[in-house]
Amino acid sequence: MTMKGSKLYSIFTGTCPVCQTGNMYKTKNPYIFSETLNMHDNCPHCKTKFKIEPSFFYGAMYVSYAVGVAFAVAAFIISYFFIGLGRLNTFFVIAGTLFLFFPIILRLSRNIWINFFFKYNPEKTN
């Protein structure tokens, strides 16, 4: 079962929110730090312009905060309740989790933000 056509597909794969075929990022690997936020100006497949206005992705900062909190809460629940670490060690696990997943959080935030403004168009997939 494929999720193609849903916003979640575009968010988790980093593909164009309109055609869900072309990649938004020039490099698939978010851990190449010089390339983490390096995006195509337009979709390589359907030519949709990603940056619809200057400073468009500044709004993704707000989404980034929420995504970071979600990662931190997940790290807290796993380390404190499931593993049984103390408060100090749980704090270090949360800090390490946020540090480790920082590039993924940045990309997820941009993907979520752009999907607020674009809708999937099955006619553009061809």
C-alpha positions, 0 to 999 in steps of 0.5 A: 500500500502506497501513501502517494497522494497524501501530504504525509508521503511528501513530508516523509519522503521530501518530495514535491508536494504537488507531483510527489515525484521530484525531490525538493532537496539537491542531496537526499542525505540530510547529514551532509551538513553543507547540503542539509537545506540546499533545495532546488528552486523548482521541482525537477519533475513538474517545475513547481516553484518551492520558494513562493515568496522571499523568506518563505521558509522562515515560517518553518522555524515555528514548525521546527520548534513543535517537531523538536518538542515532539522528538524531545518528548519521545526521548523523555518517555523512552528514556525515563519510563521505559528504560528507567534512567534518572533525571540527569541521564534523561536530560542527556538523552534528550539533548543527544537526541535533539543533536543527533536528529537536528538535520532531520528535524530541519528537513521535516519542518520545511516539508511540513511547512511547504505542505501547508501551501501546496496541494497534490495534483495527480495530473502533474505526476506524468 
